[in-house]
Amino acid sequence: MDENTFLKHLDAADKDLDAFPFWRIFKKACADNPIRGIKKMTPGRQAVIILWEANTQYRGADGVLKSVPLDGENIEDKLQKLKDDLISHFLNEDIDEKALNRFFNSIVKKLTS
C-alpha cells in the first residue's frame, strides 16, 4: 500500500473519532508529545498508530511482545475494529489526562531513542 493511501485511511479514522470527546484528549496528549523526525505525522495519525499498537499487542510463544501490522490488507476492517474498541472502552469513562500524557511520552521516548 502506498503512503498516501495509508495516510488517507488514518485520516478517515481520525475524522470518525473526532465526534467523541475522548478523542480530543488523546490527540492533545499526542500534540504535547509529538514523534519528531517523521514527516506528515499529525496528532490524530500518531494517536491512531500508537493506540493500534497498544490495542493489538500480544506475547508470542517466544515471550516477545508483538502486534498485528496495521498496513496491508483489510486496513478498513482493522481500523473499524480499533474505533469500535476505543468507543466501547472510553465512551463513558473519565480519562486521567496526566496518566495518558505519561503513556504517550513513554511511547515517544521509546520510538525516538
N, CA, C and O atoms as CSV, one atom per row, in Angstrom:
chain,resi,resn,atom,element,x,y,z
A,1,MET,N,N,0.854,-1.177,0.000
A,1,MET,CA,C,0.000,0.000,0.000
A,1,MET,C,C,0.899,1.238,0.000
A,1,MET,O,O,1.870,1.311,0.753
A,2,ASP,N,N,0.570,2.187,-0.834
A,2,ASP,CA,C,1.394,3.386,-0.901
A,2,ASP,C,C,1.090,4.308,0.288
A,2,ASP,O,O,0.048,4.201,0.934
A,3,GLU,N,N,2.028,5.206,0.550
A,3,GLU,CA,C,1.950,6.087,1.723
A,3,GLU,C,C,0.689,6.938,1.721
A,3,GLU,O,O,0.038,7.066,2.758
A,4,ASN,N,N,0.328,7.521,0.581
A,4,ASN,CA,C,-0.847,8.402,0.536
A,4,ASN,C,C,-2.131,7.661,0.870
A,4,ASN,O,O,-2.999,8.204,1.553
A,5,THR,N,N,-2.262,6.435,0.398
A,5,THR,CA,C,-3.452,5.636,0.702
A,5,THR,C,C,-3.496,5.312,2.190
A,5,THR,O,O,-4.546,5.410,2.826
A,6,PHE,N,N,-2.347,4.924,2.738
A,6,PHE,CA,C,-2.257,4.621,4.163
A,6,PHE,C,C,-2.654,5.844,5.000
A,6,PHE,O,O,-3.426,5.727,5.951
A,7,LEU,N,N,-2.124,7.008,4.643
A,7,LEU,CA,C,-2.432,8.230,5.386
A,7,LEU,C,C,-3.909,8.609,5.255
A,7,LEU,O,O,-4.502,9.111,6.210
A,8,LYS,N,N,-4.502,8.376,4.096
A,8,LYS,CA,C,-5.932,8.646,3.924
A,8,LYS,C,C,-6.770,7.785,4.862
A,8,LYS,O,O,-7.760,8.256,5.423
A,9,HIS,N,N,-6.376,6.523,5.034
A,9,HIS,CA,C,-7.092,5.641,5.964
A,9,HIS,C,C,-6.949,6.138,7.410
A,9,HIS,O,O,-7.920,6.154,8.166
A,10,LEU,N,N,-5.733,6.540,7.781
A,10,LEU,CA,C,-5.521,7.074,9.128
A,10,LEU,C,C,-6.346,8.336,9.349
A,10,LEU,O,O,-6.967,8.505,10.398
A,11,ASP,N,N,-6.348,9.222,8.353
A,11,ASP,CA,C,-7.094,10.476,8.473
A,11,ASP,C,C,-8.595,10.230,8.568
A,11,ASP,O,O,-9.295,10.934,9.296
A,12,ALA,N,N,-9.092,9.241,7.842
A,12,ALA,CA,C,-10.521,8.921,7.906
A,12,ALA,C,C,-10.895,8.402,9.295
A,12,ALA,O,O,-11.937,8.770,9.838
A,13,ALA,N,N,-10.051,7.554,9.865
A,13,ALA,CA,C,-10.304,7.047,11.220
A,13,ALA,C,C,-10.264,8.192,12.224
A,13,ALA,O,O,-11.105,8.269,13.120
A,14,ASP,N,N,-9.289,9.075,12.074
A,14,ASP,CA,C,-9.174,10.244,12.938
A,14,ASP,C,C,-10.438,11.097,12.851
A,14,ASP,O,O,-10.986,11.507,13.873
A,15,LYS,N,N,-10.889,11.358,11.651
A,15,LYS,CA,C,-12.091,12.183,11.448
A,15,LYS,C,C,-13.328,11.522,12.070
A,15,LYS,O,O,-14.147,12.202,12.688
A,16,ASP,N,N,-13.463,10.212,11.909
A,16,ASP,CA,C,-14.592,9.494,12.511
A,16,ASP,C,C,-14.584,9.609,14.034
A,16,ASP,O,O,-15.633,9.756,14.661
A,17,LEU,N,N,-13.396,9.541,14.615
A,17,LEU,CA,C,-13.287,9.583,16.078
A,17,LEU,C,C,-13.417,10.994,16.638
A,17,LEU,O,O,-13.632,11.160,17.838
A,18,ASP,N,N,-13.290,12.016,15.787
A,18,ASP,CA,C,-13.431,13.406,16.239
A,18,ASP,C,C,-14.788,13.679,16.898
A,18,ASP,O,O,-14.919,14.639,17.657
A,19,ALA,N,N,-15.781,12.860,16.622
A,19,ALA,CA,C,-17.114,13.055,17.194
A,19,ALA,C,C,-17.160,12.717,18.683
A,19,ALA,O,O,-18.146,13.030,19.350
A,20,PHE,N,N,-16.112,12.085,19.218
A,20,PHE,CA,C,-16.125,11.628,20.597
A,20,PHE,C,C,-15.185,12.467,21.457
A,20,PHE,O,O,-14.040,12.700,21.069
A,21,PRO,N,N,-15.652,12.925,22.624
A,21,PRO,CA,C,-14.811,13.776,23.487
A,21,PRO,C,C,-13.478,13.146,23.884
A,21,PRO,O,O,-12.479,13.855,24.003
A,22,PHE,N,N,-13.443,11.833,24.089
A,22,PHE,CA,C,-12.190,11.213,24.500
A,22,PHE,C,C,-11.104,11.364,23.442
A,22,PHE,O,O,-9.918,11.401,23.769
A,23,TRP,N,N,-11.506,11.453,22.171
A,23,TRP,CA,C,-10.518,11.541,21.100
A,23,TRP,C,C,-9.741,12.851,21.173
A,23,TRP,O,O,-8.545,12.885,20.881
A,24,ARG,N,N,-10.417,13.922,21.560
A,24,ARG,CA,C,-9.741,15.211,21.732
A,24,ARG,C,C,-8.632,15.080,22.776
A,24,ARG,O,O,-7.556,15.655,22.616
A,25,ILE,N,N,-8.893,14.328,23.838
A,25,ILE,CA,C,-7.908,14.146,24.901
A,25,ILE,C,C,-6.706,13.355,24.380
A,25,ILE,O,O,-5.561,13.701,24.671
A,26,PHE,N,N,-6.966,12.301,23.615
A,26,PHE,CA,C,-5.871,11.529,23.041
A,26,PHE,C,C,-5.029,12.388,22.094
A,26,PHE,O,O,-3.800,12.346,22.139
A,27,LYS,N,N,-5.693,13.164,21.241
A,27,LYS,CA,C,-4.959,13.984,20.276
A,27,LYS,C,C,-4.152,15.067,20.972
A,27,LYS,O,O,-3.050,15.399,20.534
A,28,LYS,N,N,-4.691,15.622,22.053
A,28,LYS,CA,C,-3.953,16.634,22.812
A,28,LYS,C,C,-2.696,16.014,23.418
A,28,LYS,O,O,-1.627,16.623,23.392
A,29,ALA,N,N,-2.822,14.804,23.963
A,29,ALA,CA,C,-1.650,14.125,24.534
A,29,ALA,C,C,-0.589,13.892,23.455
A,29,ALA,O,O,0.606,14.014,23.724
A,30,CYS,N,N,-1.018,13.561,22.249
A,30,CYS,CA,C,-0.074,13.367,21.144
A,30,CYS,C,C,0.541,14.698,20.713
A,30,CYS,O,O,1.729,14.757,20.399
A,31,ALA,N,N,-0.252,15.752,20.695
A,31,ALA,CA,C,0.282,17.068,20.336
A,31,ALA,C,C,1.314,17.529,21.362
A,31,ALA,O,O,2.294,18.189,21.017
A,32,ASP,N,N,1.081,17.174,22.634
A,32,ASP,CA,C,2.016,17.534,23.701
A,32,ASP,C,C,3.271,16.662,23.674
A,32,ASP,O,O,4.310,17.048,24.211
A,33,ASN,N,N,3.174,15.493,23.051
A,33,ASN,CA,C,4.284,14.535,22.994
A,33,ASN,C,C,4.476,14.052,21.556
A,33,ASN,O,O,4.282,12.872,21.266
A,34,PRO,N,N,4.854,14.957,20.660
A,34,PRO,CA,C,4.951,14.570,19.247
A,34,PRO,C,C,6.136,13.647,18.971
A,34,PRO,O,O,7.165,13.709,19.644
A,35,ILE,N,N,5.966,12.801,17.978
A,35,ILE,CA,C,7.076,11.992,17.486
A,35,ILE,C,C,7.814,12.877,16.491
A,35,ILE,O,O,7.280,13.230,15.440
A,36,ARG,N,N,9.015,13.221,16.827
A,36,ARG,CA,C,9.787,14.113,15.977
A,36,ARG,C,C,10.510,13.322,14.881
A,36,ARG,O,O,10.844,12.149,15.049
A,37,GLY,N,N,10.734,13.990,13.779
A,37,GLY,CA,C,11.517,13.390,12.715
A,37,GLY,C,C,10.713,12.564,11.726
A,37,GLY,O,O,11.279,12.004,10.787
A,38,ILE,N,N,9.414,12.478,11.919
A,38,ILE,CA,C,8.583,11.747,10.967
A,38,ILE,C,C,7.710,12.770,10.256
A,38,ILE,O,O,6.876,13.429,10.877
A,39,LYS,N,N,7.906,12.895,8.966
A,39,LYS,CA,C,7.118,13.847,8.186
A,39,LYS,C,C,5.674,13.395,8.127
A,39,LYS,O,O,5.383,12.199,8.169
A,40,LYS,N,N,4.786,14.343,8.031
A,40,LYS,CA,C,3.353,14.094,7.855
A,40,LYS,C,C,2.698,13.427,9.062
A,40,LYS,O,O,1.646,12.805,8.916
A,41,MET,N,N,3.298,13.541,10.262
A,41,MET,CA,C,2.713,12.931,11.449
A,41,MET,C,C,1.886,13.983,12.188
A,41,MET,O,O,2.433,14.896,12.808
A,42,THR,N,N,0.587,13.844,12.115
A,42,THR,CA,C,-0.324,14.729,12.839
A,42,THR,C,C,-0.658,14.077,14.178
A,42,THR,O,O,-0.441,12.877,14.344
A,43,PRO,N,N,-1.182,14.842,15.135
A,43,PRO,CA,C,-1.588,14.221,16.400
A,43,PRO,C,C,-2.627,13.107,16.210
A,43,PRO,O,O,-2.585,12.099,16.916
A,44,GLY,N,N,-3.544,13.280,15.276
A,44,GLY,CA,C,-4.547,12.249,15.025
A,44,GLY,C,C,-3.931,10.973,14.463
A,44,GLY,O,O,-4.276,9.871,14.891
A,45,ARG,N,N,-3.035,11.119,13.523
A,45,ARG,CA,C,-2.359,9.948,12.947
A,45,ARG,C,C,-1.527,9.239,14.011
A,45,ARG,O,O,-1.521,8.011,14.102
A,46,GLN,N,N,-0.820,10.043,14.819
A,46,GLN,CA,C,0.010,9.480,15.882
A,46,GLN,C,C,-0.859,8.701,16.872
A,46,GLN,O,O,-0.500,7.597,17.281
A,47,ALA,N,N,-1.989,9.273,17.251
A,47,ALA,CA,C,-2.876,8.597,18.196
A,47,ALA,C,C,-3.398,7.284,17.623
A,47,ALA,O,O,-3.421,6.271,18.322
A,48,VAL,N,N,-3.815,7.289,16.362
A,48,VAL,CA,C,-4.330,6.062,15.740
A,48,VAL,C,C,-3.251,4.984,15.732
A,48,VAL,O,O,-3.526,3.835,16.079
A,49,ILE,N,N,-2.036,5.334,15.345
A,49,ILE,CA,C,-0.959,4.350,15.239
A,49,ILE,C,C,-0.573,3.805,16.614
A,49,ILE,O,O,-0.447,2.593,16.790
A,50,ILE,N,N,-0.387,4.691,17.578
A,50,ILE,CA,C,0.015,4.237,18.919
A,50,ILE,C,C,-1.075,3.394,19.552
A,50,ILE,O,O,-0.785,2.360,20.154
A,51,LEU,N,N,-2.318,3.816,19.427
A,51,LEU,CA,C,-3.407,3.047,20.030
A,51,LEU,C,C,-3.626,1.727,19.301
A,51,LEU,O,O,-4.050,0.750,19.918
A,52,TRP,N,N,-3.347,1.679,18.004
A,52,TRP,CA,C,-3.401,0.401,17.288
A,52,TRP,C,C,-2.369,-0.557,17.895
A,52,TRP,O,O,-2.684,-1.706,18.206
A,53,GLU,N,N,-1.151,-0.076,18.056
A,53,GLU,CA,C,-0.096,-0.915,18.627
A,53,GLU,C,C,-0.484,-1.393,20.023
A,53,GLU,O,O,-0.349,-2.576,20.338
A,54,ALA,N,N,-0.962,-0.486,20.850
A,54,ALA,CA,C,-1.346,-0.854,22.218
A,54,ALA,C,C,-2.508,-1.842,22.231
A,54,ALA,O,O,-2.562,-2.736,23.075
A,55,ASN,N,N,-3.425,-1.678,21.302
A,55,ASN,CA,C,-4.640,-2.498,21.272
A,55,ASN,C,C,-4.395,-3.908,20.717
A,55,ASN,O,O,-5.146,-4.833,21.025
A,56,THR,N,N,-3.362,-4.069,19.914
A,56,THR,CA,C,-3.165,-5.366,19.257
A,56,THR,C,C,-1.966,-6.141,19.781
A,56,THR,O,O,-1.637,-7.199,19.244
A,57,GLN,N,N,-1.311,-5.640,20.814
A,57,GLN,CA,C,-0.137,-6.347,21.315
A,57,GLN,C,C,-0.512,-7.671,21.962
A,57,GLN,O,O,-1.546,-7.802,22.617
A,58,TYR,N,N,0.347,-8.627,21.759
A,58,TYR,CA,C,0.221,-9.936,22.402
A,58,TYR,C,C,1.622,-10.490,22.621
A,58,TYR,O,O,2.583,-10.057,21.985
A,59,ARG,N,N,1.719,-11.443,23.520
A,59,ARG,CA,C,3.012,-12.059,23.788
A,59,ARG,C,C,3.113,-13.345,22.978
A,59,ARG,O,O,2.297,-14.255,23.131
A,60,GLY,N,N,4.117,-13.408,22.121
A,60,GLY,CA,C,4.317,-14.572,21.274
A,60,GLY,C,C,4.823,-15.768,22.083
A,60,GLY,O,O,5.140,-15.638,23.265
A,61,ALA,N,N,4.893,-16.906,21.449
A,61,ALA,CA,C,5.362,-18.126,22.106
A,61,ALA,C,C,6.779,-17.956,22.651
A,61,ALA,O,O,7.164,-18.619,23.614
A,62,ASP,N,N,7.555,-17.057,22.022
A,62,ASP,CA,C,8.919,-16.810,22.474
A,62,ASP,C,C,8.989,-15.788,23.613
A,62,ASP,O,O,10.075,-15.462,24.094
A,63,GLY,N,N,7.816,-15.280,24.043
A,63,GLY,CA,C,7.764,-14.333,25.149
A,63,GLY,C,C,7.949,-12.882,24.741
A,63,GLY,O,O,7.904,-11.992,25.591
A,64,VAL,N,N,8.153,-12.632,23.475
A,64,VAL,CA,C,8.378,-11.284,22.971
A,64,VAL,C,C,7.033,-10.645,22.619
A,64,VAL,O,O,6.163,-11.284,22.028
A,65,LEU,N,N,6.879,-9.353,23.000
A,65,LEU,CA,C,5.660,-8.635,22.630
A,65,LEU,C,C,5.635,-8.406,21.130
A,65,LEU,O,O,6.629,-7.995,20.530
A,66,LYS,N,N,4.488,-8.676,20.539
A,66,LYS,CA,C,4.292,-8.489,19.101
A,66,LYS,C,C,2.972,-7.767,18.899
A,66,LYS,O,O,2.156,-7.675,19.817
A,67,SER,N,N,2.768,-7.259,17.704
A,67,SER,CA,C,1.485,-6.636,17.386
A,67,SER,C,C,1.121,-6.971,15.941
A,67,SER,O,O,1.971,-7.345,15.132
A,68,VAL,N,N,-0.150,-6.827,15.651
A,68,VAL,CA,C,-0.650,-7.086,14.309
A,68,VAL,C,C,-0.334,-5.873,13.444
A,68,VAL,O,O,-0.640,-4.752,13.850
A,69,PRO,N,N,0.271,-6.050,12.257
A,69,PRO,CA,C,0.563,-4.901,11.396
A,69,PRO,C,C,-0.728,-4.210,10.947
A,69,PRO,O,O,-1.703,-4.870,10.586
A,70,LEU,N,N,-0.721,-2.903,10.973
A,70,LEU,CA,C,-1.900,-2.138,10.571
A,70,LEU,C,C,-2.003,-2.027,9.057
A,70,LEU,O,O,-3.102,-2.088,8.505
A,71,ASP,N,N,-0.884,-1.866,8.388
A,71,ASP,CA,C,-0.937,-1.663,6.940
A,71,ASP,C,C,-1.221,-2.982,6.231
A,71,ASP,O,O,-1.253,-4.041,6.857
A,72,GLY,N,N,-1.421,-2.908,4.950
A,72,GLY,CA,C,-1.680,-4.109,4.166
A,72,GLY,C,C,-3.156,-4.357,3.957
A,72,GLY,O,O,-3.971,-3.434,3.934
A,73,GLU,N,N,-3.478,-5.629,3.804
A,73,GLU,CA,C,-4.858,-5.997,3.516
A,73,GLU,C,C,-5.779,-5.708,4.697
A,73,GLU,O,O,-5.360,-5.721,5.854
A,74,ASN,N,N,-7.027,-5.450,4.379
A,74,ASN,CA,C,-8.090,-5.269,5.377
A,74,ASN,C,C,-7.859,-4.094,6.319
A,74,ASN,O,O,-8.307,-4.133,7.465
A,75,ILE,N,N,-7.177,-3.060,5.867
A,75,ILE,CA,C,-6.912,-1.934,6.747
A,75,ILE,C,C,-8.216,-1.285,7.219
A,75,ILE,O,O,-8.301,-0.830,8.359
A,76,GLU,N,N,-9.227,-1.240,6.353
A,76,GLU,CA,C,-10.510,-0.652,6.755
A,76,GLU,C,C,-11.124,-1.436,7.906
A,76,GLU,O,O,-11.623,-0.848,8.866
A,77,ASP,N,N,-11.090,-2.767,7.810
A,77,ASP,CA,C,-11.632,-3.613,8.875
A,77,ASP,C,C,-10.835,-3.458,10.165
A,77,ASP,O,O,-11.406,-3.407,11.255
A,78,LYS,N,N,-9.523,-3.385,10.034
A,78,LYS,CA,C,-8.671,-3.227,11.217
A,78,LYS,C,C,-8.961,-1.905,11.918
A,78,LYS,O,O,-9.077,-1.856,13.143
A,79,LEU,N,N,-9.076,-0.832,11.135
A,79,LEU,CA,C,-9.352,0.477,11.729
A,79,LEU,C,C,-10.759,0.530,12.320
A,79,LEU,O,O,-10.972,1.171,13.350
A,80,GLN,N,N,-11.709,-0.127,11.690
A,80,GLN,CA,C,-13.064,-0.166,12.242
A,80,GLN,C,C,-13.069,-0.884,13.588
A,80,GLN,O,O,-13.743,-0.447,14.521
A,81,LYS,N,N,-12.326,-1.975,13.696
A,81,LYS,CA,C,-12.235,-2.693,14.964
A,81,LYS,C,C,-11.594,-1.818,16.026
A,81,LYS,O,O,-12.047,-1.798,17.170
A,82,LEU,N,N,-10.540,-1.092,15.656
A,82,LEU,CA,C,-9.898,-0.185,16.606
A,82,LEU,C,C,-10.886,0.875,17.079
A,82,LEU,O,O,-10.995,1.134,18.278
A,83,LYS,N,N,-11.602,1.484,16.150
A,83,LYS,CA,C,-12.580,2.520,16.518
A,83,LYS,C,C,-13.646,1.936,17.442
A,83,LYS,O,O,-13.998,2.552,18.448
A,84,ASP,N,N,-14.158,0.765,17.111
A,84,ASP,CA,C,-15.168,0.112,17.954
A,84,ASP,C,C,-14.630,-0.150,19.354
A,84,ASP,O,O,-15.318,0.095,20.345
A,85,ASP,N,N,-13.398,-0.648,19.433
A,85,ASP,CA,C,-12.786,-0.925,20.730
A,85,ASP,C,C,-12.605,0.359,21.533
A,85,ASP,O,O,-12.923,0.393,22.722
A,86,LEU,N,N,-12.101,1.405,20.905
A,86,LEU,CA,C,-11.890,2.672,21.607
A,86,LEU,C,C,-13.207,3.253,22.107
A,86,LEU,O,O,-13.301,3.706,23.248
A,87,ILE,N,N,-14.206,3.236,21.260
A,87,ILE,CA,C,-15.511,3.786,21.643
A,87,ILE,C,C,-16.094,2.991,22.807
A,87,ILE,O,O,-16.598,3.582,23.762
A,88,SER,N,N,-16.032,1.668,22.746
A,88,SER,CA,C,-16.603,0.860,23.820
A,88,SER,C,C,-15.821,1.016,25.125
A,88,SER,O,O,-16.404,0.916,26.205
A,89,HIS,N,N,-14.509,1.260,25.042
A,89,HIS,CA,C,-13.696,1.393,26.252
A,89,HIS,C,C,-13.775,2.781,26.877
A,89,HIS,O,O,-13.741,2.911,28.100
A,90,PHE,N,N,-13.879,3.811,26.056
A,90,PHE,CA,C,-13.699,5.168,26.573
A,90,PHE,C,C,-14.917,6.078,26.466
A,90,PHE,O,O,-14.857,7.226,26.904
A,91,LEU,N,N,-16.008,5.601,25.901
A,91,LEU,CA,C,-17.164,6.471,25.689
A,91,LEU,C,C,-17.675,7.073,26.994
A,91,LEU,O,O,-17.948,8.272,27.052
A,92,ASN,N,N,-17.807,6.273,28.025
A,92,ASN,CA,C,-18.364,6.757,29.289
A,92,ASN,C,C,-17.340,6.767,30.412
A,92,ASN,O,O,-17.713,6.742,31.585
A,93,GLU,N,N,-16.079,6.802,30.080
A,93,GLU,CA,C,-15.020,6.763,31.083
A,93,GLU,C,C,-14.382,8.130,31.248
A,93,GLU,O,O,-14.217,8.878,30.284
A,94,ASP,N,N,-14.027,8.442,32.487
A,94,ASP,CA,C,-13.198,9.609,32.739
A,94,ASP,C,C,-11.762,9.203,32.462
A,94,ASP,O,O,-11.324,8.137,32.894
A,95,ILE,N,N,-11.041,10.023,31.761
A,95,ILE,CA,C,-9.673,9.698,31.388
A,95,ILE,C,C,-8.721,10.521,32.246
A,95,ILE,O,O,-8.850,11.742,32.341
A,96,ASP,N,N,-7.778,9.849,32.859
A,96,ASP,CA,C,-6.734,10.505,33.643
A,96,ASP,C,C,-5.736,11.096,32.646
A,96,ASP,O,O,-4.882,10.391,32.109
A,97,GLU,N,N,-5.861,12.392,32.412
A,97,GLU,CA,C,-5.044,13.023,31.376
A,97,GLU,C,C,-3.562,13.012,31.713
A,97,GLU,O,O,-2.731,12.927,30.809
A,98,LYS,N,N,-3.211,13.096,32.992
A,98,LYS,CA,C,-1.796,13.042,33.370
A,98,LYS,C,C,-1.219,11.670,33.066
A,98,LYS,O,O,-0.108,11.563,32.547
A,99,ALA,N,N,-1.967,10.615,33.387
A,99,ALA,CA,C,-1.501,9.259,33.100
A,99,ALA,C,C,-1.401,9.040,31.589
A,99,ALA,O,O,-0.454,8.419,31.108
A,100,LEU,N,N,-2.373,9.549,30.855
A,100,LEU,CA,C,-2.351,9.412,29.407
A,100,LEU,C,C,-1.139,10.131,28.821
A,100,LEU,O,O,-0.483,9.616,27.916
A,101,ASN,N,N,-0.849,11.311,29.335
A,101,ASN,CA,C,0.307,12.065,28.881
A,101,ASN,C,C,1.594,11.285,29.152
A,101,ASN,O,O,2.483,11.237,28.301
A,102,ARG,N,N,1.695,10.675,30.337
A,102,ARG,CA,C,2.878,9.873,30.654
A,102,ARG,C,C,2.995,8.685,29.692
A,102,ARG,O,O,4.092,8.339,29.251
A,103,PHE,N,N,1.855,8.068,29.373
A,103,PHE,CA,C,1.849,6.937,28.451
A,103,PHE,C,C,2.394,7.353,27.081
A,103,PHE,O,O,3.303,6.712,26.554
A,104,PHE,N,N,1.839,8.430,26.505
A,104,PHE,CA,C,2.287,8.871,25.186
A,104,PHE,C,C,3.738,9.339,25.226
A,104,PHE,O,O,4.489,9.112,24.277
A,105,ASN,N,N,4.134,9.988,26.312
A,105,ASN,CA,C,5.518,10.435,26.467
A,105,ASN,C,C,6.462,9.237,26.476
A,105,ASN,O,O,7.518,9.281,25.845
A,106,SER,N,N,6.098,8.167,27.182
A,106,SER,CA,C,6.963,6.984,27.229
A,106,SER,C,C,7.070,6.320,25.858
A,106,SER,O,O,8.141,5.847,25.479
A,107,ILE,N,N,5.970,6.283,25.119
A,107,ILE,CA,C,5.996,5.698,23.770
A,107,ILE,C,C,6.901,6.520,22.863
A,107,ILE,O,O,7.716,5.964,22.127
A,108,VAL,N,N,6.761,7.833,22.914
A,108,VAL,CA,C,7.580,8.700,22.069
A,108,VAL,C,C,9.063,8.530,22.413
A,108,VAL,O,O,9.905,8.483,21.516
A,109,LYS,N,N,9.383,8.438,23.698
A,109,LYS,CA,C,10.794,8.249,24.087
A,109,LYS,C,C,11.332,6.940,23.527
A,109,LYS,O,O,12.469,6.892,23.056
A,110,LYS,N,N,10.537,5.882,23.572
A,110,LYS,CA,C,10.992,4.597,23.039
A,110,LYS,C,C,11.188,4.672,21.527
A,110,LYS,O,O,12.124,4.078,20.992
A,111,LEU,N,N,10.318,5.390,20.845
A,111,LEU,CA,C,10.414,5.490,19.389
A,111,LEU,C,C,11.564,6.369,18.916
A,111,LEU,O,O,12.127,6.146,17.844
A,112,THR,N,N,11.905,7.359,19.714
A,112,THR,CA,C,12.909,8.320,19.269
A,112,THR,C,C,14.286,8.083,19.878
A,112,THR,O,O,15.227,8.819,19.578
A,113,SER,N,N,14.416,7.078,20.719
A,113,SER,CA,C,15.737,6.840,21.330
A,113,SER,C,C,16.509,5.780,20.571
A,113,SER,O,O,17.636,5.453,20.942
